[in-house]
Each structure stands twice: as C-alpha cells, then as structure tokens.
C-alpha cells in the first residue's frame, strides 16, 4: 500500500470512533502525593495505571484479604460446590476469632448468603472463618485455595495464610495484586459485587455500618473493602463509576479512618478529572478487507482478538492516530485467528497500543486452476 493511500485509510479508520467535542487539552499534572505506605489507581476497562507508589511492594493487607476470601467463595458457588442457601455451622474457632465480627453464635447454623454479607458489609472475621471452614474443612486448606486463585489471576507477590487478614509474617500482598482480584470480582461476579455497596446490615439485633466512608461521600463509589491492623495501618480499596469510566483505587497504610477515605477520594478525583476511557474497537469488528491469493475465497476480514480500550488524557481523543501494518501478500490456506498484521494507536507520536490483526474466518486453498492463475498474477506483480 502506498504511503498516500495508507494515510487516507488511517484517517478514515479513526472516523469509526465517535470523536470528542473538546479540542484543546491542558497539561496533565503529576499524580497527587498520597499519605500512606503504597497506593495504586487504575482504569478498570483498560487496566491503565494512572497513579502509583510502591505498587509492587509487599504489604500487610489486613481485612482487604476478604476481597480474595469472597472471590474464592464466589468461584465455589459458580462451580456448584456450595450454594447460597447452605446452612453453615459456626465452630468455636470462628466464634472466638478476634477483631471485627458479625456476632455469630457457636453451634448455630446460619445461611451462607447471610455470612457472606456479614463478611463483606460488616467485615466479620467470625463469618470469614466460618465460611472458610464450610468450603474447605479448615482455614488452612481454604487459604491454600485462595493462593491457587491468586496464582491464576497473576498475583505473583501475594501469599495468604488465613481468610481474615489477621497479622502473620507469611500473609502479604501488593496494591498491584489487590487490583487484580478486585477487578476480577467486578468483572466475573457483578451480582455479588453489588453487596459491597450496601451501607449497613442488621444481624442478631445488632446494626453495623459499612466501614467504607466513601459510600456516603461519593455517589459514584459502589465498593469495595476496608482493612486495619496496627501493622498494616488503615487501608481502603474503592471502586467508582462515572458515566462509562470505572476506576479502582487502592490505598495502604494510612494513619486513620478519615485519612484512608480522604486519600482514596483524592486518587479517584484525580483519575476522573484528568483522564477518559474510550472503547475504540470491539472483538470481531471488521477493520479491513484484504485480498487473498490462491484461496477458495478472495477476500478476508481482519479483526481484533479482544476489545481495544484505551485510557488517555482528557480532550486528546481527536489527536489519536491509527496505523495498520499488513502483510503484502496473503496466501491461502489461512487459519481462523491467524495473525495477518498489526494495528497501532498513537498519541503525539507516542505509541499507546499495538495489537494483532487476525483472520475472521478460515480460508482453504482454492482449486488448482485458481492457484495456477494467482501464481501467474503474483509473478507479474
């Protein structure tokens, strides 16, 4: 393809995207300084990091652990191993577990759904242990199951030894790893994630409020979880959605409940104020039709294997540029999903993404006549 033809095509490609009305863009300020041991702000759809500090440092998670505890239980429900209406027997160990609690009573049977809500909303350590024992027989085996899921999610700097987050030298994670299980929860279990937005819960004639103060302060915040121990400090994972943009903020090791809420709100406001997320192309959307030689069919649609989503500075959408790099001669047979080229998106000459262009369908070799004819034509080119 000539450079002139390619430039026309690239410009036309961008017209597929609904363009922003804003033209100018102010410089993006540096991320705010956050008072804590570590933090991370990411966009949920694009996984773009907008702010971070010691995001890969091992830290004590305290009750943020319960995000993984809940995720593990959600997976067990999905796989049919347990049910929401299971009656869970409360052991002495669960009843005696120190720290925040749901105030369950030993030897009582409580529906699994109620315990899950007590763990998520009230941060009940007693509920966490009872659930772990119900799923795996004991908390140690359940922690091994948590670690299995952590490994599958790519949480490479995480290790759990309990379901509650009570201190242990071998119990640790990172802001980056927490973001992975938080995002997986939102993506895989939206029906259960909705419980993280519940502001209070009444159980055993005791009403307790969700410790996530942002649920009252910011209507866009709809989860997730607080944590606190003396060693870990005050921690908060929060997710918020404004219009079509969802952010996840993790703040670890602040000095008070007020501080963790304030610092997390600061991160969220920064992300929403200075960035925007765009869904550029969908999986399977035809981006280009190309000529196929020696095939049973002569045209091949090129698509992306997964949605292309980018988070960019606000008011920069019109300045995006698209470029395709496609093989000069595409010869059958072609397998479905075979890489035929690449699509790259740039902003101000900085490449933001490069993804493979793949074949939408399989194309078999054509007849002997078709192959002979195309061979002659290729020789003449």
Buried (B, 14 or more C-beta within 10 A) or exposed (E): EEEEEBEEBBEEBBEEBEEBEEEEBEEBEEBEEBBBBBBBBBBBBBEBBBBBBBBEBBBBBBBBBBBBBBBBBBBBBEEEEBEEEBEBEBBEBBBEBEBBBBBBEEEEEBBBBBBBBBBBBBBBBBBBBBBBBBBBEEBEEBBEBBBEBBEEBEBEBBBBBBBBBBEBEEBBBBBBBBBBBBBBBBEEBEEBBEBBBBEEBEBEEEEBBBBBBBBEEBEBBBBBBBBBBEEBBBBBBBBBBBEEBBBBBBBBBBEEBEBBBBBBBBBBBBBBEBBBBBEBBEEEBEBBEBEBBBBBEBEBBBBBEEBBBBBBBBBBBEBBBBBBEBEEEBBBBBEEBBEBBEBBBBBEEEEBBEBBBBBBEBBEBBEEEBBEBBEEEEEEE
